[in-house]
Amino acid sequence: MRDYISNEKLTQMTAFHSQQAIEKSLKAVLEEKEAYVPKIHNIIVLKEKIKVYIDLIVNENVFNEINDLTYILMQDIQRISGCFQMARRQLRKRKNF
């Protein structure tokens, strides 16, 4: 994971897409085995929930790093989204002025 972070050709989106693939796979197991699939993005929690169904062997350090990087990226996306929404509101106010 450190190689991905230090590689200038890759972006945080690599970690995000990795997390998404893992999250969707874990949720697929839960959907097949249970009626309820939690609306969460934490792959550590999801991995724990599927333990009763499959024995998943993972590199815990990589799992934690992907989870952490994705959390940071999601915060950035929410912050940027908030800035766009604020700018959009300001433009609407100017047009209505």
N, C-alpha and C positions, 0 to 999 in steps of 0.2 A: 504494500500500500504506500509505503514511503516513496517508492520509485514513481508511482503515479503522481503523488503530490509534487515531487521535484521535477517531473518531466514537463517542460514548458509547452510541448505539443498537445498535452492532454489538459482537460479542464476539470473543474469540480463535477461537471456533468457525467464524467466517467463513473465517479462514485455514486452519483444519483441514480444512473441507469442500472448499475450493479445492484444497488439497494432495491430498486423497483423490481428487478427480475427475481431477487431472493424473496422479497415481500410477497409477490404474487404467487410464487411457487409454494411458499409456506401456507398462504391463505387457501390455495387450491386443495392442499391436504386437509385443512380444517373444513372446507366446504364439503369435501367428499365424506368426511367422517362425522361431522357434527352439523347441527342445524344452525348454529350461530357462528358467524365469523366477525370478530371484533373490528371496529373501524379505527384501527391504530396503524402506525407506520413503523413502530419499533420492532426490528427483526429479532432482537434478543428475546423480547417477550413472546413473540410468535414462535420462535424456536422452542422455547420452554413449553408452550401449549401443545406442540405436536409430539413431544417426547413420548407420550403414551401410545402413539400410533407408529412412529418410525424411529429408528436409532440413527440420528443424524450426527455425523462426525464432521466438525468444522474447526478451522483455526480460529479460536476465540479472539485472538488479537485482531485479526483481519475483520472479523464480524463486528467487533466493537468499533474499529476505526471507520468502517463503512457506515455504521449506524451514526457515529458522531459527526462525520463529515456531511452526511445527508441532513442531519438536524441543523447544522450550521447553514447549509445551502438553502434549506427551506425557510430559515429565518431571513436570509438575504432576499429570497424571492418575495416573501411577505412584505419586507421593508420596501423593496422596489415597487411592488404592486401598490402599496399604500401611497408612495410618491406619485405614481401615475394617476391614481384615483384623485388625489388632491389637485394635481395639475388639471385634470379633466373638469373638476368642479370649478376651478378658477376660470377656465376658458368658458364654461357655460355661463358663469356670472358676467363675464365681459360681454358675451354675445347678447345677453338679456339686458345689459345696461343701457 
